[in-house]
Amino acid sequence: MPFPLIFGFFGTWDLAIIGFIAMLLFGNRLPTMMRSLGQGVQEFKKGVAGIEDDRDEQKPGDGNRKIGEGPQGA
């Protein structure tokens, strides 16, 4: 399986240096960025759970009809 293109250009030390420079530039904003990212992931999970709960609460006959059946399921 081919690796993404970035792994072909940069080695371990190159990525470590890039990470260090990024920490120097964005170090003071990084905690707030990660906190907001975590809150976004939590909201996404709550939304997915809400959709699954809504699906589970449907009436038993609502989505279980086969194609071609009438409204009474006959």
N, C-alpha and C positions, 0 to 999 in steps of 0.2 A: 504494500500500500504506500503510495507516495506521500511524503510529508509536505506540509504547507511550505510555500515558497520562502518564508522568513527563516526557516531552519537551515536552508541551504546557504544563506548568505552570512549568518551570524553564528559564532561559536558561543560556548558557555561564558567565557570571559567578556566577550563583546556585549552579550545580553546583560551581564552583571554590571558593566560600566554604564550602559544605557539606563539600567534601573537606578543606579546610584545618582546619575545626573538628574533623572526624573524626580527622585526623592529630594534633591537639593532645590530644584525649581518649584515643585508642587508640595513640598513637605508640610507646610503650614495649612494647606487646604485639603490635604489628603484625608484626614479623619472625617471632616464634614462630608466630603464626597462619598466616602465609603458608608457613612451612616445613612445618607439619603439613598444610596444604592440598596442597602439592606432594607430600608423601609419600602422601597419600590418592589422588592422581591416579596416581602411579606404581604403587601397589598395584592400583588398578582396571585399569590397562593390563596388568599382569602377569596378573591374573585373566582378562581377555579373551583374552590370548595363550594362556593355558593351556587355555581352552575350545576355541579354534581348533585347538590342537595335538591335543587329545583327539579332536576331530571328524575331523581328518586321519588319525589313527592307527586309526580304525575298520576292521574287516575289510571288504573290498570288497563282499561280499554282504549285509552287515548292513542297510544302509539304502537299498539300491538296488532293492528289490522294488517292483513296481507293485501297485496296489490290485487285489485279487481273485486274485492269484497265490498258490499254495500255498507250503509251507515250502521245497520244492526249486526254486522259481522256475518251475515248469511252467505 
